């Protein structure tokens, strides 16, 4: 079962990562100035991960594949790691869709 982990960056901003049951990060967030905004980002991932149209499937300049998850307003709420193939990237998308809705949130900033 997946989990969201909230942590702080060196600059004091909050961030979350969605981790699969094996502990591997499958989606990482931008930096947020407040914990409340970060928690809103987690809720947005839970909701938007269930709509395949919210995933942008992309290729980087170095030929690796990744995806962004976008909110209804078009803002990026999470970015994946880099994958070697489109099939691996698509498996990552499926993993976010499967793990995000019921994932528990662990706050490592408290």
Secondary structure, DSSP 8 states (H G I E B T S, - for coil): --EEEEEE-TTS-EEEEEE-TTS-EEEE---BSSHHHHHHHHHHHHHHTT-GGGEEEEE-TTS-EEEEEE-TTS-EEEE---BSSHHHHHHHHHHHHHHSTT-EEEES--
